[in-house]
Amino acid sequence: MRFGFSFDLHRLVEGRPLKLCGVEISFEKGLFGHSDGDVGLHALIDAMLSAAGLPDIGSLFPDKDPKYKNIDSTELLKQALSRIKEKGYAVHQIDLTFVCDRPKLSPYYELMKTRIAELTGISPFDVGIKARSAEGLLLEENKEIIACFCLVVLKNSH
């Protein structure tokens, strides 16, 4: 077994859809980013890459590269999964914790678990998703953010 831990955060802005774990969330703002800003998938990708001894998400998918502009993060996850498979690993378990004051994410937990399971080829039972309020502490000059922490367990696929 190999363990990886990571986090990601992005600012909420007007004019973008909000996607978390590959699921569109009904909200008036979306996450700012070079890609779609999906902090759930970004944290997962980085944790997987770390567990497999691979370079981080910014090294493999740099925000200076125009081919990643507005890319759907599920595509980045697929590429990362291919890389960990080449190293002889497969995803065994995923645990994600979101930190945000708005929107309320609990109505989307099952959709997000199902989507992550579909993308990674594991059971929804092996995907944990929860959210915690930041108690207003993540507001800076009226800027809201969503953060996500991820712990991933990889297993040897041989």
N, C-alpha and C positions, 0 to 999 in steps of 0.2 A: 504494500500500500504506500502511496505517496500523497502528501497533504499539501495544499496550496491555499494561501489566504491573500485577499486583495480587497480594495475598495475603490469606488469611483464616485465622483460627484459632478453635477452640472447645474447651472443656473436655469431657472424657469423663465421663459420669455414669451411674449405675445407672438402669434403668427406661425407657430409650429405645432404639429400634432404631438401628443405625449405618448411615447411608447416605452413600456417597461417589460422586460423579458419577452419581447417580440409581440406583445399584446397592446393594442391601442386602447388607451384609457381616456374616458370622456372627461375633459377638463379644458378650461379656457386658455391654458398655456401649455407649452411644450418645452423640451430640454434643448438648450443651446449646445451646439457642437459641430464639429466638422462633418461627422457622420449624422445619424439620426439622434445621437445623444443618449441612447438606451443604457443608463447606468447599471441596470441589472445584468445585461449581457456583457457590458464592458468589464465589470467586476468579475464575472464568471470567467470570461476569456483570460484575463490576467491571472486569476488564481490557477486555472488549468495549465497555462503556459509555465507558471512558476513551478508547479508540482512536477511537470515533465522536464524541468531544467532548460526551458527554452527562453529566448528573449521576450521582453514584455510587449504589450499591445502597441505602445507608441513606437517601438523599434520595428515591429513587423508591419504595422499599418500606419505609417506616419501621417499626421494631419497636414503636412506640407505637400503630400502627394494628391494631385487632383482626382485620381481614380477613386479615392475614398470619400470625395465630397458628397454628402447626403446619402452615403451608402446605407442600406438596411443592415443593422448590426447582426441579423441572423446570418448574413453572408460572411461576415468576419468570424462568427462562431463556427460556421462550417469549415472555414479554412483552418482555424485553430484546432478543431477536432481532427482534421486530416493530419496536421502536424504531430499531435500527440499520439495518434495511431501509428505514424511512421516511427515514433520512438518506442513503440511497444506497449502503450498504455490505453486504457479506456476509462471513461467516467464511471465511478461507482456510486457516489453520493454527492449531493449539492445542498448547501444551506445558505440562504440569502436573507439579509436583514436590511430593510429600507429604513431610512430616517428622513422624515418629512412632516410638515405640519398640514399641508394640503397637497393633493386631494386625499381622501380616505381610500386606502388601498384594499382593505379587507374584502370588499365585494369582488375583487379581481384575483384573489389568491388562487382559487381553483383553476381559473383560466391560465394564469401564469405558470402554475405547476404543470398543467397539462402541456402547455406549449414548450416549456423547458424539457420535459420528458420526451416529447416528440423529437425535438431537435437533437438531443443527446443520446437517445436510444435507451434510456433507463426508465424505470417505473416511476409514476408520479409519487408513489410512497417514499421514494428515495430523494425527493426534492422537498426541502423545507423553505417556506416563504412566510415572512412576517414583516410587520412595519412598526416602528416606534415614532412617537411624536418627538420633535426636537424642542418642544416647550418654548417655541419662539426664538431659540438660540441660534438658529441658522439664518436668521434675517440680518442682512447687512445693508444699510441704506436702502431699505425697501426691496432688496433683492432676495427672492426665495430660491432655495436649492433643494434638490433631492440627492441624497447620498445612498449608497448601497455597499454593504460589506458582504463578502462571500468567502465561505470555506468550502473547498472541494476535496474530495477523496478520489484518487485515481487507483486503479488496480492494474496489475500486469495482464496484458491481453494475450500472452502466449500460453 
